[in-house]
């Protein structure tokens, strides 16, 4: 069974997904400008997802959200340092230490084939493994100067095909790409 791995994420204009310490206060502040009822396509995106795959840093951030934001959707947390999940998380959350391809295979064996890949390092690892199929990036009009980057070094270029762009009246710009292929150079 083939899986489809998607990224749906926000970055500052200078390409960061969080401050160096993981805080996303700049994103929370920007979201205050979003009109009620507008979710920039997130609800529709989530409706087409079977499960989420996120790294430890993203998971630790999400632990602070009340209520749990993913309802009954399965969440796979990738970590080489966590040994157990907090007792407070839903039983839909599982801990994994395997490589990205093995995690995708394990989830597909459970019928979970439309995967939302979240978190900078996790996205980088899945991209490096050639597993990302599409990327939606919402750019927030703020410069934060330093932080955790969305993308990191790659062994080769990754060609993208532009699918669509949308500019929102409140300043966000969203771009969606299909991952085409990795080049040699």
C-alpha positions as CSV (number, residue, x, y, z in Angstrom):
1,X,0.0,0.0,0.0
2,X,1.5,3.3,-1.1
3,X,1.7,6.2,1.4
4,X,1.5,9.9,0.8
5,X,3.5,12.2,3.0
6,X,2.5,15.8,3.3
7,X,4.0,18.9,5.0
8,X,1.7,21.7,6.2
9,X,3.6,24.3,8.2
10,X,4.1,28.0,8.9
11,X,7.4,29.8,8.9
12,X,8.6,33.3,9.6
13,X,9.6,35.3,6.6
14,X,13.2,34.4,7.4
15,X,12.4,30.7,7.3
16,X,12.2,29.7,10.9
17,X,9.5,27.5,12.4
18,X,10.3,28.3,16.0
19,X,12.6,30.4,18.2
20,X,15.9,28.7,19.2
21,X,14.2,27.5,22.4
22,X,11.2,26.1,20.5
23,X,8.7,28.9,21.4
24,X,6.2,29.9,18.7
25,X,5.0,33.1,20.4
26,X,5.6,35.0,17.1
27,X,3.1,32.6,15.4
28,X,0.5,33.0,18.2
29,X,0.8,36.8,17.9
30,X,0.4,36.7,14.1
31,X,-2.7,34.4,14.4
32,X,-4.4,37.2,16.4
33,X,-4.8,38.9,13.0
34,X,-6.6,36.0,11.4
35,X,-10.3,36.6,11.1
36,X,-12.6,34.2,13.0
37,X,-13.4,31.1,11.1
38,X,-10.4,31.3,8.8
39,X,-7.9,28.5,9.2
40,X,-5.9,28.9,6.0
41,X,-6.9,25.5,4.7
42,X,-5.8,23.6,7.8
43,X,-9.2,22.0,8.4
44,X,-9.5,20.7,4.9
45,X,-5.9,19.5,5.0
46,X,-6.5,17.6,8.3
47,X,-9.7,16.0,6.9
48,X,-7.6,14.2,4.3
49,X,-5.0,13.0,6.8
50,X,-5.0,9.5,8.3
51,X,-2.2,10.1,10.9
52,X,0.5,12.6,12.0
53,X,4.2,12.0,12.3
54,X,6.1,14.5,14.4
55,X,9.4,14.8,16.2
56,X,10.0,15.2,19.9
57,X,10.3,19.0,19.8
58,X,7.0,19.4,18.1
59,X,5.4,16.9,20.4
60,X,6.7,18.7,23.4
61,X,5.2,22.0,22.1
62,X,1.8,20.3,21.4
63,X,1.8,18.9,24.9
64,X,1.1,22.4,26.1
65,X,-2.0,22.8,23.9
66,X,-5.4,22.3,25.6
67,X,-7.4,20.5,24.5
68,X,-5.3,17.9,22.6
69,X,-5.5,19.3,19.1
70,X,-5.6,16.1,17.0
71,X,-8.7,14.4,18.4
72,X,-8.7,10.7,17.7
73,X,-6.2,10.9,14.8
74,X,-3.2,8.6,15.4
75,X,0.0,10.5,16.1
76,X,3.4,8.9,15.7
77,X,6.2,10.6,17.7
78,X,9.7,10.1,16.5
79,X,12.4,10.3,19.1
80,X,15.7,8.7,19.9
81,X,15.8,10.2,23.4
82,X,12.2,9.7,24.8
83,X,11.8,6.3,26.4
84,X,8.1,6.6,27.3
85,X,5.2,8.9,26.6
86,X,3.6,11.0,29.3
87,X,0.5,9.2,30.9
88,X,-1.6,12.3,30.0
89,X,-1.5,11.8,26.2
90,X,-4.3,9.9,24.4
91,X,-3.8,6.3,23.6
92,X,-3.8,7.3,19.9
93,X,-0.2,8.5,20.4
94,X,2.7,6.1,19.8
95,X,6.4,6.4,20.2
96,X,8.8,5.4,17.4
97,X,12.6,5.2,17.1
98,X,12.8,3.7,13.6
99,X,14.0,5.4,10.4
100,X,11.3,7.3,8.4
101,X,10.8,4.6,5.8
102,X,10.2,2.0,8.5
103,X,7.7,4.3,10.3
104,X,5.8,4.9,7.0
105,X,5.7,1.1,6.4
106,X,4.5,0.4,10.0
107,X,1.7,3.0,9.7
108,X,0.7,1.7,6.2
109,X,0.4,-1.8,7.7
110,X,-2.3,-0.3,10.0
111,X,-4.1,1.3,7.0
112,X,-2.7,4.8,7.7
113,X,-1.4,6.0,4.4
114,X,-2.1,9.7,4.2
115,X,0.5,11.1,6.6
116,X,1.1,14.7,7.9
117,X,4.8,15.1,8.6
118,X,5.5,17.9,11.2
119,X,8.5,19.4,12.8
120,X,11.7,20.7,11.3
121,X,14.1,17.8,11.9
122,X,11.4,15.2,11.1
123,X,10.5,17.0,7.8
124,X,14.3,17.2,7.0
125,X,14.7,13.5,7.6
126,X,11.6,12.5,5.6
127,X,12.7,14.8,2.7
128,X,16.2,13.4,2.8
129,X,14.7,9.9,2.6
130,X,12.7,10.9,-0.5
131,X,9.4,10.4,1.3
132,X,7.8,13.9,1.1
133,X,5.2,14.2,-1.7
134,X,3.9,17.7,-1.2
135,X,4.7,20.8,0.9
136,X,2.4,23.6,2.0
137,X,4.2,26.6,3.6
138,X,2.4,29.5,5.0
139,X,4.8,32.4,5.4
140,X,4.0,34.8,8.3
141,X,5.1,38.4,7.8
142,X,7.5,38.6,10.7
143,X,11.3,38.4,10.9
144,X,12.5,36.6,14.1
145,X,16.2,36.7,13.3
146,X,17.2,33.2,14.5
147,X,15.6,30.0,15.4
148,X,14.9,26.5,14.2
149,X,14.9,26.4,10.4
150,X,12.4,24.5,8.4
151,X,15.0,23.2,6.0
152,X,18.6,22.1,6.6
153,X,21.4,20.7,4.5
154,X,20.5,18.2,1.8
155,X,22.8,15.8,-0.1
156,X,21.2,16.9,-3.4
157,X,18.7,19.5,-4.7
158,X,15.1,18.6,-4.4
159,X,13.0,19.8,-7.4
160,X,9.6,21.2,-6.6
161,X,6.6,21.9,-8.8
162,X,4.6,25.0,-7.9
163,X,0.9,24.0,-7.5
164,X,-0.6,27.2,-6.1
165,X,-0.1,30.4,-4.1
166,X,-2.5,32.4,-2.0
167,X,-2.1,35.7,-0.4
168,X,-4.4,36.5,2.5
169,X,-5.6,40.0,3.3
170,X,-4.1,39.7,6.8
171,X,-0.6,39.2,5.4
172,X,0.0,35.5,5.3
173,X,1.2,34.0,2.0
174,X,0.7,30.3,1.4
175,X,2.5,28.3,-1.3
176,X,1.9,24.7,-2.2
177,X,4.4,22.5,-4.0
178,X,4.6,18.9,-5.3
179,X,8.0,17.3,-4.8
180,X,9.2,16.3,-8.2
181,X,12.6,14.6,-7.9
182,X,16.0,14.8,-6.4
183,X,18.7,16.1,-8.8
184,X,22.3,15.1,-8.7
185,X,23.5,18.3,-7.8
